[in-house]
């Protein structure tokens, strides 16, 4: 089991989660304002389980203020 350290700063969360995915993910771009499944998979080490990806995203931004949780998740 991997320990998830929640982000406390919105800028750190965006820069780490909006990373462009792996090199073969040609449809995702870094710093485009959208967090895709492939970007979450790169950060969280999760590849095919959508439920675990959502859980990872929710846990990683759980310490942010409610007003700052406007991150996008693309299906």
N, CA, C and O atoms as a Tripos MOL2 file, in Angstrom:
@<TRIPOS>MOLECULE
protein
  300   299    75     0     0
PROTEIN
NO_CHARGES

@<TRIPOS>ATOM
      1 N           0.8430   -1.1780    0.0000 N.3       1 UNK1
      2 CA          0.0000    0.0000    0.0000 C.3       1 UNK1
      3 C           0.8860    1.2390    0.0000 C.2       1 UNK1
      4 O           1.8490    1.3240    0.7620 O.2       1 UNK1
      5 N           0.5610    2.1800   -0.8440 N.am      2 UNK2
      6 CA          1.3330    3.4090   -0.9730 C.3       2 UNK2
      7 C           0.7250    4.5000   -0.0890 C.2       2 UNK2
      8 O          -0.4910    4.6890   -0.0730 O.2       2 UNK2
      9 N           1.5750    5.2070    0.6390 N.am      3 UNK3
     10 CA          1.1030    6.3050    1.4830 C.3       3 UNK3
     11 C           0.8820    7.5370    0.6140 C.2       3 UNK3
     12 O           1.7570    7.9320   -0.1570 O.2       3 UNK3
     13 N          -0.2800    8.1310    0.7450 N.am      4 UNK4
     14 CA         -0.6240    9.3250   -0.0210 C.3       4 UNK4
     15 C          -0.5000   10.5340    0.8880 C.2       4 UNK4
     16 O          -1.1800   10.6260    1.9100 O.2       4 UNK4
     17 N           0.3600   11.4490    0.5170 N.am      5 UNK5
     18 CA          0.5570   12.6890    1.2660 C.3       5 UNK5
     19 C          -0.2800   13.7790    0.5960 C.2       5 UNK5
     20 O           0.0340   14.1750   -0.5270 O.2       5 UNK5
     21 N          -1.3400   14.2790    1.2500 N.am      6 UNK6
     22 CA         -2.1990   15.2880    0.6280 C.3       6 UNK6
     23 C          -1.4560   16.6020    0.3800 C.2       6 UNK6
     24 O          -0.5910   17.0090    1.1560 O.2       6 UNK6
     25 N          -1.8210   17.2440   -0.7190 N.am      7 UNK7
     26 CA         -1.2530   18.5470   -1.0410 C.3       7 UNK7
     27 C          -1.8680   19.6020   -0.1310 C.2       7 UNK7
     28 O          -3.0590   19.5430    0.1740 O.2       7 UNK7
     29 N          -1.0770   20.5450    0.2950 N.am      8 UNK8
     30 CA         -1.5710   21.6480    1.1210 C.3       8 UNK8
     31 C          -1.5690   22.9730    0.3590 C.2       8 UNK8
     32 O          -2.1310   23.9680    0.8190 O.2       8 UNK8
     33 N          -0.9370   22.9700   -0.7990 N.am      9 UNK9
     34 CA         -0.8320   24.1660   -1.6170 C.3       9 UNK9
     35 C          -1.4180   23.8570   -2.9950 C.2       9 UNK9
     36 O          -1.0600   22.8470   -3.6020 O.2       9 UNK9
     37 N          -2.3030   24.7010   -3.4920 N.am     10 UNK10
     38 CA         -2.9530   24.4630   -4.7750 C.3      10 UNK10
     39 C          -1.9510   24.4750   -5.9160 C.2      10 UNK10
     40 O          -2.1170   23.7210   -6.8760 O.2      10 UNK10
     41 N          -0.9200   25.3020   -5.8460 N.am     11 UNK11
     42 CA          0.0720   25.3630   -6.9210 C.3      11 UNK11
     43 C           0.8660   24.0710   -7.0230 C.2      11 UNK11
     44 O           1.1650   23.6170   -8.1270 O.2      11 UNK11
     45 N           1.2120   23.4760   -5.8940 N.am     12 UNK12
     46 CA          1.9070   22.1840   -5.9080 C.3      12 UNK12
     47 C           1.0150   21.0940   -6.4820 C.2      12 UNK12
     48 O           1.4740   20.2490   -7.2500 O.2      12 UNK12
     49 N          -0.2510   21.1110   -6.1110 N.am     13 UNK13
     50 CA         -1.1850   20.0980   -6.6010 C.3      13 UNK13
     51 C          -1.3290   20.1910   -8.1130 C.2      13 UNK13
     52 O          -1.2730   19.1750   -8.8060 O.2      13 UNK13
     53 N          -1.5120   21.3870   -8.6230 N.am     14 UNK14
     54 CA         -1.7000   21.5520  -10.0650 C.3      14 UNK14
     55 C          -0.4350   21.1730  -10.8230 C.2      14 UNK14
     56 O          -0.5170   20.4910  -11.8450 O.2      14 UNK14
     57 N           0.7240   21.5960  -10.3500 N.am     15 UNK15
     58 CA          1.9530   21.2840  -11.0790 C.3      15 UNK15
     59 C           2.2640   19.7920  -11.0720 C.2      15 UNK15
     60 O           2.8280   19.2820  -12.0400 O.2      15 UNK15
     61 N           1.9120   19.0850  -10.0090 N.am     16 UNK16
     62 CA          2.1740   17.6460   -9.9590 C.3      16 UNK16
     63 C           1.1150   16.8220  -10.6670 C.2      16 UNK16
     64 O           1.4410   15.8260  -11.3140 O.2      16 UNK16
     65 N          -0.1440   17.2160  -10.5590 N.am     17 UNK17
     66 CA         -1.2220   16.4180  -11.1440 C.3      17 UNK17
     67 C          -1.4310   16.6990  -12.6340 C.2      17 UNK17
     68 O          -1.8230   15.7970  -13.3750 O.2      17 UNK17
     69 N          -1.1810   17.9070  -13.0780 N.am     18 UNK18
     70 CA         -1.3380   18.2640  -14.4960 C.3      18 UNK18
     71 C           0.0220   18.1520  -15.1750 C.2      18 UNK18
     72 O           0.6300   19.1610  -15.5310 O.2      18 UNK18
     73 N           0.4970   16.9140  -15.3540 N.am     19 UNK19
     74 CA          1.8780   16.6800  -15.7540 C.3      19 UNK19
     75 C           2.0650   16.2170  -17.1880 C.2      19 UNK19
     76 O           3.2060   16.0870  -17.6320 O.2      19 UNK19
     77 N           1.0070   15.9660  -17.9240 N.am     20 UNK20
     78 CA          1.1300   15.5230  -19.3050 C.3      20 UNK20
     79 C           1.1240   14.0190  -19.4880 C.2      20 UNK20
     80 O           1.0990   13.5490  -20.6260 O.2      20 UNK20
     81 N           1.1440   13.2610  -18.4360 N.am     21 UNK21
     82 CA          1.1310   11.8070  -18.5400 C.3      21 UNK21
     83 C           2.4750   11.2480  -18.9700 C.2      21 UNK21
     84 O           3.4990   11.9250  -18.8830 O.2      21 UNK21
     85 N           2.4610   10.0330  -19.4240 N.am     22 UNK22
     86 CA          3.6860    9.3830  -19.8910 C.3      22 UNK22
     87 C           3.9920    9.8250  -21.3220 C.2      22 UNK22
     88 O           3.1610   10.4630  -21.9690 O.2      22 UNK22
     89 N           5.1750    9.4870  -21.8090 N.am     23 UNK23
     90 CA          5.6150    9.9670  -23.1200 C.3      23 UNK23
     91 C           4.7300    9.4620  -24.2600 C.2      23 UNK23
     92 O           4.6500   10.1100  -25.3030 O.2      23 UNK23
     93 N           4.0730    8.3300  -24.0850 N.am     24 UNK24
     94 CA          3.2370    7.7870  -25.1500 C.3      24 UNK24
     95 C           1.8070    8.2980  -25.1110 C.2      24 UNK24
     96 O           1.0030    7.9220  -25.9640 O.2      24 UNK24
     97 N           1.4680    9.1410  -24.1510 N.am     25 UNK25
     98 CA          0.1370    9.7490  -24.1010 C.3      25 UNK25
     99 C           0.1580   11.0320  -24.9260 C.2      25 UNK25
    100 O           0.3730   12.1240  -24.4000 O.2      25 UNK25
    101 N          -0.0700   10.8770  -26.2300 N.am     26 UNK26
    102 CA          0.0670   12.0180  -27.1390 C.3      26 UNK26
    103 C          -1.1190   12.9750  -27.0850 C.2      26 UNK26
    104 O          -1.0170   14.1060  -27.5610 O.2      26 UNK26
    105 N          -2.2350   12.5460  -26.5170 N.am     27 UNK27
    106 CA         -3.4160   13.4010  -26.4530 C.3      27 UNK27
    107 C          -3.4730   14.2660  -25.2010 C.2      27 UNK27
    108 O          -4.3200   15.1540  -25.1080 O.2      27 UNK27
    109 N          -2.5920   14.0250  -24.2420 N.am     28 UNK28
    110 CA         -2.5810   14.8410  -23.0220 C.3      28 UNK28
    111 C          -1.4230   15.8140  -23.0790 C.2      28 UNK28
    112 O          -0.3600   15.5180  -23.6250 O.2      28 UNK28
    113 N          -1.6550   16.9860  -22.5030 N.am     29 UNK29
    114 CA         -0.6220   18.0130  -22.4820 C.3      29 UNK29
    115 C          -0.4460   18.5100  -21.0500 C.2      29 UNK29
    116 O          -1.4130   18.6110  -20.2960 O.2      29 UNK29
    117 N           0.7680   18.8130  -20.6920 N.am     30 UNK30
    118 CA          1.0460   19.3570  -19.3610 C.3      30 UNK30
    119 C           0.5600   20.7980  -19.2860 C.2      30 UNK30
    120 O           0.5790   21.5270  -20.2770 O.2      30 UNK30
    121 N           0.1340   21.1870  -18.1160 N.am     31 UNK31
    122 CA         -0.2930   22.5620  -17.8260 C.3      31 UNK31
    123 C          -1.4280   23.0490  -18.7280 C.2      31 UNK31
    124 O          -1.4550   24.2160  -19.1200 O.2      31 UNK31
    125 N          -2.3620   22.1560  -19.0570 N.am     32 UNK32
    126 CA         -3.5070   22.5700  -19.8630 C.3      32 UNK32
    127 C          -4.7550   22.8240  -19.0190 C.2      32 UNK32
    128 O          -5.7990   23.1990  -19.5520 O.2      32 UNK32
    129 N          -4.6500   22.6230  -17.7010 N.am     33 UNK33
    130 CA         -5.7700   22.8770  -16.8040 C.3      33 UNK33
    131 C          -6.7150   21.7030  -16.6400 C.2      33 UNK33
    132 O          -7.7030   21.8020  -15.9130 O.2      33 UNK33
    133 N          -6.4260   20.5830  -17.3080 N.am     34 UNK34
    134 CA         -7.2670   19.3830  -17.2200 C.3      34 UNK34
    135 C          -6.4150   18.2340  -16.7120 C.2      34 UNK34
    136 O          -5.3250   17.9830  -17.2260 O.2      34 UNK34
    137 N          -6.9150   17.5390  -15.7050 N.am     35 UNK35
    138 CA         -6.2070   16.3770  -15.1650 C.3      35 UNK35
    139 C          -6.8590   15.1390  -15.7550 C.2      35 UNK35
    140 O          -8.0010   14.8180  -15.4270 O.2      35 UNK35
    141 N          -6.1470   14.4510  -16.6140 N.am     36 UNK36
    142 CA         -6.6950   13.2750  -17.2860 C.3      36 UNK36
    143 C          -6.3540   12.0010  -16.5220 C.2      36 UNK36
    144 O          -5.5900   12.0230  -15.5570 O.2      36 UNK36
    145 N          -6.9360   10.8870  -16.9740 N.am     37 UNK37
    146 CA         -6.6670    9.5960  -16.3370 C.3      37 UNK37
    147 C          -5.2000    9.2250  -16.4660 C.2      37 UNK37
    148 O          -4.6180    8.6840  -15.5270 O.2      37 UNK37
    149 N          -4.6010    9.5010  -17.5920 N.am     38 UNK38
    150 CA         -3.1980    9.1330  -17.7810 C.3      38 UNK38
    151 C          -2.2810    9.9560  -16.8820 C.2      38 UNK38
    152 O          -1.2520    9.4530  -16.4310 O.2      38 UNK38
    153 N          -2.6350   11.2080  -16.6160 N.am     39 UNK39
    154 CA         -1.8420   12.0320  -15.7100 C.3      39 UNK39
    155 C          -1.9550   11.5290  -14.2710 C.2      39 UNK39
    156 O          -0.9630   11.4990  -13.5420 O.2      39 UNK39
    157 N          -3.1580   11.1380  -13.8660 N.am     40 UNK40
    158 CA         -3.3410   10.5640  -12.5330 C.3      40 UNK40
    159 C          -2.6050    9.2380  -12.4090 C.2      40 UNK40
    160 O          -2.0230    8.9300  -11.3690 O.2      40 UNK40
    161 N          -2.6390    8.4610  -13.4820 N.am     41 UNK41
    162 CA         -1.9420    7.1830  -13.4760 C.3      41 UNK41
    163 C          -0.4490    7.3370  -13.3000 C.2      41 UNK41
    164 O           0.1890    6.5190  -12.6380 O.2      41 UNK41
    165 N           0.1130    8.3770  -13.8860 N.am     42 UNK42
    166 CA          1.5530    8.6190  -13.7590 C.3      42 UNK42
    167 C           1.9180    8.9920  -12.3310 C.2      42 UNK42
    168 O           2.8960    8.4790  -11.7880 O.2      42 UNK42
    169 N           1.1560    9.8660  -11.7280 N.am     43 UNK43
    170 CA          1.4590   10.3260  -10.3670 C.3      43 UNK43
    171 C           1.1420    9.2510   -9.3290 C.2      43 UNK43
    172 O           1.9310    9.0080   -8.4160 O.2      43 UNK43
    173 N          -0.0110    8.6150   -9.4740 N.am     44 UNK44
    174 CA         -0.4600    7.6530   -8.4700 C.3      44 UNK44
    175 C           0.0360    6.2380   -8.6720 C.2      44 UNK44
    176 O          -0.0990    5.4010   -7.7790 O.2      44 UNK44
    177 N           0.6060    5.9570   -9.8290 N.am     45 UNK45
    178 CA          1.0530    4.5990  -10.1020 C.3      45 UNK45
    179 C          -0.1010    3.6370  -10.3600 C.2      45 UNK45
    180 O           0.0310    2.4300  -10.1580 O.2      45 UNK45
    181 N          -1.2270    4.1780  -10.8050 N.am     46 UNK46
    182 CA         -2.4320    3.3860  -11.0750 C.3      46 UNK46
    183 C          -2.6880    3.4650  -12.5800 C.2      46 UNK46
    184 O          -2.5940    4.5410  -13.1710 O.2      46 UNK46
    185 N          -3.0100    2.3350  -13.1970 N.am     47 UNK47
    186 CA         -3.1260    2.3610  -14.6420 C.3      47 UNK47
    187 C          -4.5300    2.0740  -15.1700 C.2      47 UNK47
    188 O          -4.9680    2.7530  -16.0990 O.2      47 UNK47
    189 N          -5.2410    1.1140  -14.6300 N.am     48 UNK48
    190 CA         -6.5110    0.7210  -15.2250 C.3      48 UNK48
    191 C          -7.7200    0.8550  -14.3190 C.2      48 UNK48
    192 O          -8.8470    0.7360  -14.7990 O.2      48 UNK48
    193 N          -7.5390    1.0930  -13.0610 N.am     49 UNK49
    194 CA         -8.6590    1.1060  -12.1220 C.3      49 UNK49
    195 C          -9.1290    2.5460  -11.8990 C.2      49 UNK49
    196 O          -8.5030    3.3100  -11.1640 O.2      49 UNK49
    197 N         -10.2410    2.8980  -12.5460 N.am     50 UNK50
    198 CA        -10.7750    4.2570  -12.4660 C.3      50 UNK50
    199 C         -11.1910    4.6170  -11.0370 C.2      50 UNK50
    200 O         -11.0340    5.7600  -10.6100 O.2      50 UNK50
    201 N         -11.7150    3.6470  -10.3100 N.am     51 UNK51
    202 CA        -12.1500    3.8890   -8.9370 C.3      51 UNK51
    203 C         -10.9550    4.2570   -8.0480 C.2      51 UNK51
    204 O         -11.0600    5.1610   -7.2190 O.2      51 UNK51
    205 N          -9.8380    3.5750   -8.2120 N.am     52 UNK52
    206 CA         -8.6390    3.9110   -7.4360 C.3      52 UNK52
    207 C          -8.0770    5.2680   -7.8380 C.2      52 UNK52
    208 O          -7.5390    5.9880   -6.9970 O.2      52 UNK52
    209 N          -8.1960    5.6240   -9.1150 N.am     53 UNK53
    210 CA         -7.7290    6.9410   -9.5680 C.3      53 UNK53
    211 C          -8.5260    8.0600   -8.9160 C.2      53 UNK53
    212 O          -7.9560    9.0580   -8.4770 O.2      53 UNK53
    213 N          -9.8500    7.8960   -8.8520 N.am     54 UNK54
    214 CA        -10.7030    8.9000   -8.2070 C.3      54 UNK54
    215 C         -10.3810    8.9960   -6.7220 C.2      54 UNK54
    216 O         -10.3030   10.0910   -6.1650 O.2      54 UNK54
    217 N         -10.1970    7.8520   -6.0910 N.am     55 UNK55
    218 CA         -9.8400    7.8390   -4.6730 C.3      55 UNK55
    219 C          -8.4990    8.5290   -4.4430 C.2      55 UNK55
    220 O          -8.3560    9.3020   -3.4960 O.2      55 UNK55
    221 N          -7.5130    8.2560   -5.3050 N.am     56 UNK56
    222 CA         -6.2120    8.9150   -5.1930 C.3      56 UNK56
    223 C          -6.3550   10.4260   -5.3340 C.2      56 UNK56
    224 O          -5.7640   11.1810   -4.5620 O.2      56 UNK56
    225 N          -7.1410   10.8740   -6.3230 N.am     57 UNK57
    226 CA         -7.3420   12.3140   -6.5320 C.3      57 UNK57
    227 C          -8.0120   12.9440   -5.3180 C.2      57 UNK57
    228 O          -7.5710   13.9900   -4.8400 O.2      57 UNK57
    229 N          -9.0620   12.3240   -4.8190 N.am     58 UNK58
    230 CA         -9.7780   12.8730   -3.6640 C.3      58 UNK58
    231 C          -8.8940   12.9340   -2.4180 C.2      58 UNK58
    232 O          -8.9300   13.9190   -1.6800 O.2      58 UNK58
    233 N          -8.1130   11.9030   -2.1850 N.am     59 UNK59
    234 CA         -7.2240   11.9060   -1.0240 C.3      59 UNK59
    235 C          -6.0990   12.9190   -1.1790 C.2      59 UNK59
    236 O          -5.7090   13.5630   -0.2050 O.2      59 UNK59
    237 N          -5.5780   13.0650   -2.3850 N.am     60 UNK60
    238 CA         -4.4530   13.9700   -2.5740 C.3      60 UNK60
    239 C          -4.8480   15.4420   -2.4610 C.2      60 UNK60
    240 O          -4.0050   16.2780   -2.1330 O.2      60 UNK60
    241 N          -6.1120   15.7750   -2.7280 N.am     61 UNK61
    242 CA         -6.5380   17.1750   -2.5940 C.3      61 UNK61
    243 C          -7.4200   17.3900   -1.3670 C.2      61 UNK61
    244 O          -8.0540   18.4380   -1.2440 O.2      61 UNK61
    245 N          -7.4720   16.4320   -0.4710 N.am     62 UNK62
    246 CA         -8.3710   16.5170    0.6820 C.3      62 UNK62
    247 C          -7.9970   17.6200    1.6720 C.2      62 UNK62
    248 O          -8.8700   18.0860    2.4040 O.2      62 UNK62
    249 N          -6.7540   18.0490    1.7230 N.am     63 UNK63
    250 CA         -6.3350   19.0890    2.6680 C.3      63 UNK63
    251 C          -6.4380   20.4960    2.0960 C.2      63 UNK63
    252 O          -6.1630   21.4650    2.8030 O.2      63 UNK63
    253 N          -6.8300   20.6300    0.8270 N.am     64 UNK64
    254 CA         -7.0000   21.9510    0.2310 C.3      64 UNK64
    255 C          -8.3140   22.5680    0.6910 C.2      64 UNK64
    256 O          -9.2290   21.8550    1.1050 O.2      64 UNK64
    257 N          -8.4060   23.8890    0.6180 N.am     65 UNK65
    258 CA         -9.6580   24.5600    0.9340 C.3      65 UNK65
    259 C         -10.7290   24.1500   -0.0590 C.2      65 UNK65
    260 O         -10.4120   23.8240   -1.2030 O.2      65 UNK65
    261 N         -11.9890   24.1580    0.3510 N.am     66 UNK66
    262 CA        -13.0800   23.7540   -0.5300 C.3      66 UNK66
    263 C         -13.1890   24.6380   -1.7610 C.2      66 UNK66
    264 O         -13.5540   24.1510   -2.8310 O.2      66 UNK66
    265 N         -12.8850   25.9070   -1.6410 N.am     67 UNK67
    266 CA        -12.9220   26.8170   -2.7790 C.3      67 UNK67
    267 C         -11.8320   26.5550   -3.7880 C.2      67 UNK67
    268 O         -11.9510   26.9650   -4.9430 O.2      67 UNK67
    269 N         -10.7800   25.8880   -3.3850 N.am     68 UNK68
    270 CA         -9.6570   25.6360   -4.2840 C.3      68 UNK68
    271 C          -9.7110   24.2760   -4.9490 C.2      68 UNK68
    272 O          -8.8060   23.9260   -5.7060 O.2      68 UNK68
    273 N         -10.7450   23.5060   -4.6850 N.am     69 UNK69
    274 CA        -10.8600   22.1730   -5.2650 C.3      69 UNK69
    275 C         -11.5880   22.2220   -6.6040 C.2      69 UNK69
    276 O         -12.5300   21.4630   -6.8300 O.2      69 UNK69
    277 N         -11.1620   23.0980   -7.4760 N.am     70 UNK70
    278 CA        -11.8100   23.2400   -8.7820 C.3      70 UNK70
    279 C         -10.9920   22.5650   -9.8650 C.2      70 UNK70
    280 O         -11.0180   22.9890  -11.0210 O.2      70 UNK70
    281 N         -10.2710   21.5230   -9.5040 N.am     71 UNK71
    282 CA         -9.4760   20.7970  -10.4790 C.3      71 UNK71
    283 C         -10.3890   19.9580  -11.3580 C.2      71 UNK71
    284 O         -11.3860   19.4210  -10.8760 O.2      71 UNK71
    285 N         -10.0720   19.8390  -12.6100 N.am     72 UNK72
    286 CA        -10.8990   19.0890  -13.5520 C.3      72 UNK72
    287 C         -10.4170   17.6630  -13.6770 C.2      72 UNK72
    288 O          -9.2300   17.3790  -13.5200 O.2      72 UNK72
    289 N         -11.3420   16.7690  -13.9590 N.am     73 UNK73
    290 CA        -11.0000   15.3700  -14.2050 C.3      73 UNK73
    291 C         -11.6780   14.9550  -15.4920 C.2      73 UNK73
    292 O         -12.9030   15.0090  -15.6030 O.2      73 UNK73
    293 N         -10.8940   14.5460  -16.4530 N.am     74 UNK74
    294 CA        -11.4040   14.1640  -17.7540 C.3      74 UNK74
    295 C         -11.6320   12.6670  -17.8150 C.2      74 UNK74
    296 O         -10.7430   11.9070  -17.4330 O.2      74 UNK74
    297 N         -12.7850   12.2110  -18.2800 N.am     75 UNK75
    298 CA        -13.0840   10.7730  -18.3740 C.3      75 UNK75
    299 C         -12.2430   10.1250  -19.4130 C.2      75 UNK75
    300 O         -12.3550    8.9190  -19.6340 O.2      75 UNK75
@<TRIPOS>BOND
     1     1     2 1
     2     2     3 1
     3     3     4 2
     4     3     5 am
     5     5     6 1
     6     6     7 1
     7     7     8 2
     8     7     9 am
     9     9    10 1
    10    10    11 1
    11    11    12 2
    12    11    13 am
    13    13    14 1
    14    14    15 1
    15    15    16 2
    16    15    17 am
    17    17    18 1
    18    18    19 1
    19    19    20 2
    20    19    21 am
    21    21    22 1
    22    22    23 1
    23    23    24 2
    24    23    25 am
    25    25    26 1
    26    26    27 1
    27    27    28 2
    28    27    29 am
    29    29    30 1
    30    30    31 1
    31    31    32 2
    32    31    33 am
    33    33    34 1
    34    34    35 1
    35    35    36 2
    36    35    37 am
    37    37    38 1
    38    38    39 1
    39    39    40 2
    40    39    41 am
    41    41    42 1
    42    42    43 1
    43    43    44 2
    44    43    45 am
    45    45    46 1
    46    46    47 1
    47    47    48 2
    48    47    49 am
    49    49    50 1
    50    50    51 1
    51    51    52 2
    52    51    53 am
    53    53    54 1
    54    54    55 1
    55    55    56 2
    56    55    57 am
    57    57    58 1
    58    58    59 1
    59    59    60 2
    60    59    61 am
    61    61    62 1
    62    62    63 1
    63    63    64 2
    64    63    65 am
    65    65    66 1
    66    66    67 1
    67    67    68 2
    68    67    69 am
    69    69    70 1
    70    70    71 1
    71    71    72 2
    72    71    73 am
    73    73    74 1
    74    74    75 1
    75    75    76 2
    76    75    77 am
    77    77    78 1
    78    78    79 1
    79    79    80 2
    80    79    81 am
    81    81    82 1
    82    82    83 1
    83    83    84 2
    84    83    85 am
    85    85    86 1
    86    86    87 1
    87    87    88 2
    88    87    89 am
    89    89    90 1
    90    90    91 1
    91    91    92 2
    92    91    93 am
    93    93    94 1
    94    94    95 1
    95    95    96 2
    96    95    97 am
    97    97    98 1
    98    98    99 1
    99    99   100 2
   100    99   101 am
   101   101   102 1
   102   102   103 1
   103   103   104 2
   104   103   105 am
   105   105   106 1
   106   106   107 1
   107   107   108 2
   108   107   109 am
   109   109   110 1
   110   110   111 1
   111   111   112 2
   112   111   113 am
   113   113   114 1
   114   114   115 1
   115   115   116 2
   116   115   117 am
   117   117   118 1
   118   118   119 1
   119   119   120 2
   120   119   121 am
   121   121   122 1
   122   122   123 1
   123   123   124 2
   124   123   125 am
   125   125   126 1
   126   126   127 1
   127   127   128 2
   128   127   129 am
   129   129   130 1
   130   130   131 1
   131   131   132 2
   132   131   133 am
   133   133   134 1
   134   134   135 1
   135   135   136 2
   136   135   137 am
   137   137   138 1
   138   138   139 1
   139   139   140 2
   140   139   141 am
   141   141   142 1
   142   142   143 1
   143   143   144 2
   144   143   145 am
   145   145   146 1
   146   146   147 1
   147   147   148 2
   148   147   149 am
   149   149   150 1
   150   150   151 1
   151   151   152 2
   152   151   153 am
   153   153   154 1
   154   154   155 1
   155   155   156 2
   156   155   157 am
   157   157   158 1
   158   158   159 1
   159   159   160 2
   160   159   161 am
   161   161   162 1
   162   162   163 1
   163   163   164 2
   164   163   165 am
   165   165   166 1
   166   166   167 1
   167   167   168 2
   168   167   169 am
   169   169   170 1
   170   170   171 1
   171   171   172 2
   172   171   173 am
   173   173   174 1
   174   174   175 1
   175   175   176 2
   176   175   177 am
   177   177   178 1
   178   178   179 1
   179   179   180 2
   180   179   181 am
   181   181   182 1
   182   182   183 1
   183   183   184 2
   184   183   185 am
   185   185   186 1
   186   186   187 1
   187   187   188 2
   188   187   189 am
   189   189   190 1
   190   190   191 1
   191   191   192 2
   192   191   193 am
   193   193   194 1
   194   194   195 1
   195   195   196 2
   196   195   197 am
   197   197   198 1
   198   198   199 1
   199   199   200 2
   200   199   201 am
   201   201   202 1
   202   202   203 1
   203   203   204 2
   204   203   205 am
   205   205   206 1
   206   206   207 1
   207   207   208 2
   208   207   209 am
   209   209   210 1
   210   210   211 1
   211   211   212 2
   212   211   213 am
   213   213   214 1
   214   214   215 1
   215   215   216 2
   216   215   217 am
   217   217   218 1
   218   218   219 1
   219   219   220 2
   220   219   221 am
   221   221   222 1
   222   222   223 1
   223   223   224 2
   224   223   225 am
   225   225   226 1
   226   226   227 1
   227   227   228 2
   228   227   229 am
   229   229   230 1
   230   230   231 1
   231   231   232 2
   232   231   233 am
   233   233   234 1
   234   234   235 1
   235   235   236 2
   236   235   237 am
   237   237   238 1
   238   238   239 1
   239   239   240 2
   240   239   241 am
   241   241   242 1
   242   242   243 1
   243   243   244 2
   244   243   245 am
   245   245   246 1
   246   246   247 1
   247   247   248 2
   248   247   249 am
   249   249   250 1
   250   250   251 1
   251   251   252 2
   252   251   253 am
   253   253   254 1
   254   254   255 1
   255   255   256 2
   256   255   257 am
   257   257   258 1
   258   258   259 1
   259   259   260 2
   260   259   261 am
   261   261   262 1
   262   262   263 1
   263   263   264 2
   264   263   265 am
   265   265   266 1
   266   266   267 1
   267   267   268 2
   268   267   269 am
   269   269   270 1
   270   270   271 1
   271   271   272 2
   272   271   273 am
   273   273   274 1
   274   274   275 1
   275   275   276 2
   276   275   277 am
   277   277   278 1
   278   278   279 1
   279   279   280 2
   280   279   281 am
   281   281   282 1
   282   282   283 1
   283   283   284 2
   284   283   285 am
   285   285   286 1
   286   286   287 1
   287   287   288 2
   288   287   289 am
   289   289   290 1
   290   290   291 1
   291   291   292 2
   292   291   293 am
   293   293   294 1
   294   294   295 1
   295   295   296 2
   296   295   297 am
   297   297   298 1
   298   298   299 1
   299   299   300 2
@<TRIPOS>SUBSTRUCTURE
     1 UNK1         2 RESIDUE 1 A UNK
     2 UNK2         6 RESIDUE 1 A UNK
     3 UNK3        10 RESIDUE 1 A UNK
     4 UNK4        14 RESIDUE 1 A UNK
     5 UNK5        18 RESIDUE 1 A UNK
     6 UNK6        22 RESIDUE 1 A UNK
     7 UNK7        26 RESIDUE 1 A UNK
     8 UNK8        30 RESIDUE 1 A UNK
     9 UNK9        34 RESIDUE 1 A UNK
    10 UNK10       38 RESIDUE 1 A UNK
    11 UNK11       42 RESIDUE 1 A UNK
    12 UNK12       46 RESIDUE 1 A UNK
    13 UNK13       50 RESIDUE 1 A UNK
    14 UNK14       54 RESIDUE 1 A UNK
    15 UNK15       58 RESIDUE 1 A UNK
    16 UNK16       62 RESIDUE 1 A UNK
    17 UNK17       66 RESIDUE 1 A UNK
    18 UNK18       70 RESIDUE 1 A UNK
    19 UNK19       74 RESIDUE 1 A UNK
    20 UNK20       78 RESIDUE 1 A UNK
    21 UNK21       82 RESIDUE 1 A UNK
    22 UNK22       86 RESIDUE 1 A UNK
    23 UNK23       90 RESIDUE 1 A UNK
    24 UNK24       94 RESIDUE 1 A UNK
    25 UNK25       98 RESIDUE 1 A UNK
    26 UNK26      102 RESIDUE 1 A UNK
    27 UNK27      106 RESIDUE 1 A UNK
    28 UNK28      110 RESIDUE 1 A UNK
    29 UNK29      114 RESIDUE 1 A UNK
    30 UNK30      118 RESIDUE 1 A UNK
    31 UNK31      122 RESIDUE 1 A UNK
    32 UNK32      126 RESIDUE 1 A UNK
    33 UNK33      130 RESIDUE 1 A UNK
    34 UNK34      134 RESIDUE 1 A UNK
    35 UNK35      138 RESIDUE 1 A UNK
    36 UNK36      142 RESIDUE 1 A UNK
    37 UNK37      146 RESIDUE 1 A UNK
    38 UNK38      150 RESIDUE 1 A UNK
    39 UNK39      154 RESIDUE 1 A UNK
    40 UNK40      158 RESIDUE 1 A UNK
    41 UNK41      162 RESIDUE 1 A UNK
    42 UNK42      166 RESIDUE 1 A UNK
    43 UNK43      170 RESIDUE 1 A UNK
    44 UNK44      174 RESIDUE 1 A UNK
    45 UNK45      178 RESIDUE 1 A UNK
    46 UNK46      182 RESIDUE 1 A UNK
    47 UNK47      186 RESIDUE 1 A UNK
    48 UNK48      190 RESIDUE 1 A UNK
    49 UNK49      194 RESIDUE 1 A UNK
    50 UNK50      198 RESIDUE 1 A UNK
    51 UNK51      202 RESIDUE 1 A UNK
    52 UNK52      206 RESIDUE 1 A UNK
    53 UNK53      210 RESIDUE 1 A UNK
    54 UNK54      214 RESIDUE 1 A UNK
    55 UNK55      218 RESIDUE 1 A UNK
    56 UNK56      222 RESIDUE 1 A UNK
    57 UNK57      226 RESIDUE 1 A UNK
    58 UNK58      230 RESIDUE 1 A UNK
    59 UNK59      234 RESIDUE 1 A UNK
    60 UNK60      238 RESIDUE 1 A UNK
    61 UNK61      242 RESIDUE 1 A UNK
    62 UNK62      246 RESIDUE 1 A UNK
    63 UNK63      250 RESIDUE 1 A UNK
    64 UNK64      254 RESIDUE 1 A UNK
    65 UNK65      258 RESIDUE 1 A UNK
    66 UNK66      262 RESIDUE 1 A UNK
    67 UNK67      266 RESIDUE 1 A UNK
    68 UNK68      270 RESIDUE 1 A UNK
    69 UNK69      274 RESIDUE 1 A UNK
    70 UNK70      278 RESIDUE 1 A UNK
    71 UNK71      282 RESIDUE 1 A UNK
    72 UNK72      286 RESIDUE 1 A UNK
    73 UNK73      290 RESIDUE 1 A UNK
    74 UNK74      294 RESIDUE 1 A UNK
    75 UNK75      298 RESIDUE 1 A UNK
